[in-house]
Amino acid sequence: MVLSMDKWVGKVAVVTGASSGIGAAIVEELVEHGVKVIGLARRVELVEELANKLSNQKGELHALKVDISNTQEIVNVFKTIEEKFGAVHILVNNAGILLKSSLLDGDVEKWRKTFDTNVLGACTATKEAISIMRKHDVDGYVINMNSTLGHKIPPISFNVYPASKFAITALTETLKFELGTLNKKIRVTSISPGLVETEIFKTENFTLPGMSEMPIMVPRDIADTVIFVLSTPQHVQVEELIVNPTGTMM
Ligand SMILES: NC(=O)c1ccc[n+]([C@@H]2O[C@H](COP(=O)([O-])OP(=O)(O)OC[C@H]3O[C@@H](n4cnc5c(N)ncnc54)[C@H](OP(=O)(O)O)[C@@H]3O)[C@@H](O)[C@H]2O)c1
């Protein structure tokens, strides 16, 4: 199998959750490989800072503000993207949150926010991106940032977060089926990382017992896997990639 990013040079990628962590690392690597990236986030100023930092690279980064838990904002932002940039070739559904809220004492608003962001946001972005891909006759690519918690649950309470990631596992399969019914060759991959050092745990000061001793990856490790799946030839579809830090017990 010949691995190459050449086919994506100058093409348009939309990355959600581009302002920090894994999303920011994915954006950096795509721009380094010559891709025209539209980075979405609420903290759009962080994406703009990243765009300045990457201004000497082969590709480009454009920042647009969106709250991915708001359906209308997603529809509007994809309309803007199509008007400004034309076709969308790659979508990375990366935005996600992990909120502190147990199942026993949980806050239903936090549960709702988790599903609106991690699940429905990804569904709507996928619908809008694929509609543009089909309109412009593009053999595109959708990458869903899943989690090892979307496949098995360790004996630690992550409240509704694993349920939201199990939904991503199911949605990736359903999307694969629906795409198979089209004449287009749009590919879909779920990437499922274990522990990665990002802001996701800091937002609500979420800690795990013994977390500071656990093996952990850096965002660039996961961005490398995105580049790997995008580099595969058009006739190959990596459907699921589970990536853990060496020595993990989770
Ligand atoms: N870190 C890990 O150990 C780990 C492991 C497995 C999977 N993941 C997954 O990796 C993905 C990225 O997370 P991360 O670890 O890199 O965390 P992070 O550093 O907290 O980044 C989360 C990103 O999502 C964006 N986001 C959150 N809510 C949003 C909203 N309502 N609208 C728009 N953007 C929103 C944030 O942007 P703004 O706040 O600027 O809007 C930020 O860019 C998530 O899907 C997460 O579930 C992480």
The ligand as an ORCA input file, in Angstrom:
! r2SCAN-3c Opt
* xyz 0 1
  N      -7.935     13.759     25.870
  C      -8.252     12.473     25.884
  O      -7.755     11.689     26.737
  C      -9.209     11.919     24.868
  C      -9.289     10.530     24.750
  C     -10.168      9.994     23.821
  C     -10.934     10.825     23.033
  N     -10.843     12.178     23.165
  C     -11.678     13.011     22.301
  O     -10.863     13.896     21.567
  C     -11.648     15.025     21.170
  C     -10.865     16.311     21.446
  O     -10.724     16.471     22.844
  P      -9.393     16.976     23.547
  O      -8.959     15.892     24.450
  O      -8.443     17.498     22.561
  O      -9.986     18.104     24.490
  P      -9.848     19.696     24.532
  O      -8.422     20.092     24.543
  O     -10.711     20.108     25.663
  O     -10.490     20.153     23.155
  C     -11.871     20.096     22.941
  C     -12.201     20.921     21.721
  O     -13.620     20.819     21.493
  C     -14.126     22.112     21.331
  N     -15.508     22.216     21.801
  C     -16.033     21.776     22.966
  N     -17.327     22.130     23.069
  C     -17.618     22.820     21.937
  C     -18.773     23.478     21.461
  N     -19.929     23.493     22.160
  N     -18.714     24.094     20.265
  C     -17.566     24.101     19.541
  N     -16.443     23.498     19.937
  C     -16.463     22.876     21.122
  C     -13.221     23.028     22.135
  O     -13.267     24.343     21.577
  P     -13.900     25.635     22.298
  O     -13.903     25.387     23.769
  O     -13.000     26.745     21.876
  O     -15.267     25.753     21.710
  C     -11.864     22.389     21.899
  O     -11.289     22.885     20.725
  C     -12.967     14.915     21.934
  O     -13.970     14.412     21.074
  C     -12.651     13.909     23.024
  O     -13.802     13.235     23.455
  C      -9.984     12.751     24.071
*
